[in-house]
Amino acid sequence: MDAATQELVQVLNNREAGWVARRDAAENLGKCAHQIINELVIHLKDSDMDVQMEIERSLEPLHVLLNTRGKQHKPYTLKELSLGCEKHGVRTVETYKTGFVVTVKLDNNRSHRVYIMPNKFHDKSIIRLFTLCGEATSEKLAWALRANTKLFHGAFATLRFNGEGHLAIVNNILKDEATPEMIKRGVKEMAYYGDWLEQKISNMDNL
């Protein structure tokens, strides 16, 4: 926070400053916030995936604050959460066993699949997002542990899939707290980083 903005915040928080000064501080803070948010929104479709995902992460707290504070909503169904990822020509959602799989089209005619599956942890209903990145080896696992600090929506882990051990990106989300936007952001990030790692590991587009 720069010095000018910090000063406005201090005036707004100072009840002895007088209502006019506090009102003007609130107005100026609002103008600053509007300008900043507008600049972020303009770049929501930025061609750089890292920039796009960081903007989405930056806007999420604001989205939650403005849309869910004090409101009660029925938890989304797994189908609703999954279909919220669909985008014609970019992301295709299909059923897979008891859940769904999203095929995400990427650059250079590549694609990557992200699975959205129901799960349980003790007595809690969980939505498990995961994507496969290649065979799990000790060398790759050591690298993945270091890389975990870079991920926002999930973490590298080992996962058995169709009887074989894989290195995967996994994210477990409480079903009652899951929203379509949250799931979509997780799917997009997993597909991007999962495909990047898959290329590094196997140079094959088969996951």
NORBELFEN-V939158 format. One record per helix or strand. SS is the DSSP state (@ for helix, = for strand). FROM is the first residue (numbers start at 1). TO is the last residue. If there is no record, write none. Layout:
ss=<SS & SS>
from=<FROM & FROM>
to=<TO & TO>
This chain:
ss=<@ & @ & @ & @ & = & = & = & = & = & @ & = & = & @ & @>
from=<3 & 19 & 49 & 78 & 87 & 91 & 99 & 111 & 124 & 138 & 155 & 164 & 175 & 180>
to=<13 & 42 & 68 & 83 & 87 & 96 & 105 & 121 & 135 & 150 & 161 & 174 & 177 & 202>
